[in-house]
């Protein structure tokens, strides 16, 4: 990889991180996309494979989020029951 490409990638990653910390998310995505495009131009075969496997990644991520939401719902349910029991115990005194 040529030095100027490395500089563009490193600069875009750094700039995107700074923009994210400042709360400028759209600008961070744009700057990060520039670095990603330069990286993709250097390794087109690997990015092509990622693009082909992207639906699988999305499906797995969706399943993970569904599981996390179910676990969160169970935790919330248990917390509500515990709070109700604690409130009932306070009322007995």
Residue, then its C-alpha position, 0 to 999 in steps of 0.5 A: x500500500x502506498x504511503x499516501x493511502x495509509x495517510x488518508x486512511x489514518x487521517x480519516x479514522x482519526x478525524x472520524x473519531x474526533x467528530x464522533x466525540x464532538x457529537x457530529x455523527x453525520x460528518x464522522x460517517x462521511x469522513x470514515x466512509x472516505x477512509x473505507x473507500x480508499x481501503x476498499x480500493x486497495x483490497x477489492x477482493x476482500x471487500x467483495x467477499x464481505x459484501x456477499x456475506x453481509x446478509x448473513x452478518x445482518x441476520x446474525x446481528x438481528x438474532x443477537x439483538x432479539x436475544x438481548x431484548x428478550x433477556x432485558x425484558x426478563x430482567x425488567x419483569x423480575x425487577x418489577x416483581x421484586x419491587x412489588x414484593x418489597x412494597x408489599x413488605x413495607x405495607x405490612x409494617 
